[in-house]
Amino acid sequence: MKTAVKTAVKRKAQILAIDAGGTMTDTFIIDENGEFVVGKAQSTPEDESIGLLNSAKDALAYWGTTVEEQFPQLLAGVYSGTAMLNRLVSRKGRRVGLIVNKGMEDFHRMGRAIQAYLGYSYSDRLHINTHRYDPPLVPRELTRGVTERVDLFGNVVIPLYEHEVEPAVRELLELDVEAIVISLLHSYKYPHHERRVRDIAKEVMKKVGKEVPVFASVDYYPVRKESHRTNTTIIEAYAADPSRETLTKINNMLQDHGANFDLRVMASHGGTISTRANELARTLVSGPIGGVIGAKYLGEKLGIRNIACSDIGGTSFDIALITQGDLSINTSPDMARLVLSLPLVAMDTVGAGAGSYVRIDPNYKTLTLGPDSAGSRVGVCYSEGGVDTVTVTDCHVVLGLINPDNFLGGEVKLYPERAYEAIKKQIADPLGLSVEDAAYGVIDLLESQLRNYLESMILGKGYSPSQYVCFSYGGGGPLHTAGYTKGLGFEDVLVPAWAAGFSAFGCGAADFEYRYDKTLDINVNDGASDDEKLKAGKELQAAWDELKEKVAAEFEKSKFSKEEVDFRLYFRMQYQGQLNDLEIEAPIEAFENVDDWDALVNAFEDTYARVYAKAAKSPELGYSITGAIVRGIVEVPKPKIPVEPFAGETPPKEAYLGKRRVYWKGQWIEADIWEMEKLKPGNKIKAFSIIESPATTFVIPPGFETYLDQHRIFHLKEV
């Protein structure tokens, strides 16, 4: 654990985990005993390696050691960040050409109707005049069509007109495209046409002496839904492949400082993959995933199976559910207002964080929060060229909740007087409120919104908060934990002492894992013959075998043999005619006989009864297998959860820092200030208290108390 005093104990760093967020870059460094330290520094979007290095130096300073001494001893490094997503959102990717079916040249530009209102509030979704489409990643003038048609069963209706491919490729090359994407209808059922277009394109490039990367969707995402598949393959060419340069720059920086490993990246499905992976778009949304994986790992160690994950950073509030120890995977998520075909840990994200902008709606004279934020510039109170618009952090400073002299351990000074003047001018005076009441109203509004989001997500899935333990983390999480969990009735509310670096902790806890998916259409009626069941099982097994080879090939890039990989088989199944399928881990190692089919069906029906209801089971409809999935895992070192002896309820005197005036519910009150790192297991802290750490602040308001357990996890209780 990170302590406030530099330690003289000789350390040997083993794992470096990095979470480069929009505001802060966190590093989580684990030693040979599984003990860890957390570092924090401001993000540097123009060159993420700078913020990473500063964060690592901050972490290692608490061990009394240096980057130069520790990096050569590291065995592994895991990165999660937002560089690729930022590239996509800001539309600063490659110039990409697209080849599709003739007659379908406009389908990418038109998109799916849902893309016109993705990311909108409920009220804005209701009004069609607010809907808009973002510019397509590939403009119409860089799209070409070739004649061919395959039906949804994989039958060739019109053969590929190969003579149309060469002129299409030549035209795109003359338009100076930097990559070419190929996406044909139903290619996941019949991949040969796409691969033939790919091969012809490469031949043409050799003829004209100009080569650019070619991305055929079947080589990357052989799955149903052409808009999702096409968008995802375009992102691979547009943003993911260019982002290898960012990852290469980080990898080179690490090696320049003595590191001897190849960097891994947090992937959307919850594992980590190599920077040389074929499908790098899987790392598009890696940051928030780390926190969920960390919560799952911590829950497994503590014996907690139902977890509501809540992460407040500088820009967003991310929430996810872990039920019966399992994560939910969304195979058709949306990101940057695009529908995608990526296996993504199911999460809900709201643009409301500690750096979110606060404004007054000019029409209704009401407060609005976000969704945009100040990012690494924090707020008006920031010392070096902050922003002009008030942020949530400005309100924290004015209310006395944050110590302006202890932001990032005092490395960055905040100026309350700047925040005060900005809140007065932009919020308080227009609303006819005092500055303090306006600031408190912002915090109260934020926490009520977050509470509603969290409760509605749980209730919407048919569960109750009382069935879950809430994990609160992120740099801004502990500031608001009491506010957004109040009255929800969680079984327990946990705040790890390393909450500020929890997503990086999750990266360190993640497996080295590849996942590949393939769409299938296998239908077996109720009461089917043994021959029909065997035929279905053999088709599923063939898909598993194909995906296992793809997974093994990825691990070979990192010098792991097939024998070292733990392969786990999954399938997606639904009742015939229903709309939603379920992802289930196969209870068999390989399909060999009719009994194996029955085992698959039983696993599906057990899961179906748990997710929906036992009475909803409908075997008379028959069964459809809609997908095969293979996950390959290689064991890697992981962090050890700290265990410290209990020291009684009374905190040590050296942990007490004094009192500070805090504005709360219309009055100034004296709050006790405690130093988080000096509190001992068993210590109980009552309201009103503020527990400070260089990287985060934990507020204990009236009506709450907390105690620290032997794992250095705070338990927040309503009293």
Helices and strands as residue ranges (DSSP letters): E 13-20, E 24-31, E 36-42, H 48-61, H 67-70, G 71-73, E 76-81, H 83-89, E 96-101, H 107-110, G 113-116, H 122-126, G 128-130, G 140-142, E 143-146, E 149-150, E 156-158, G 162-164, H 165-174, E 179-182, H 192-208, E 214-216, H 217-220, H 226-235, I 236-240, H 241-256, E 264-266, E 272-274, G 280-283, H 287-302, E 307-312, E 317-323, E 326-327, E 329-330, E 334-335, E 338-339, E 344-345, E 348-350, E 356-360, E 367-373, G 375-377, H 392-399, G 407-410, H 416-423, I 424-428, H 429-431, H 435-460, G 465-467, E 469-473, H 477-485, E 492-496, G 499-501, H 502-509, E 512-524, H 530-557, G 562-564, E 566-575, E 582-585, H 594-611, G 614-616, G 619-621, E 623-634, G 653-655, E 656-664, E 667-675, G 676-678, E 684-686, E 689-692, E 697-700, E 704-708, E 713-718
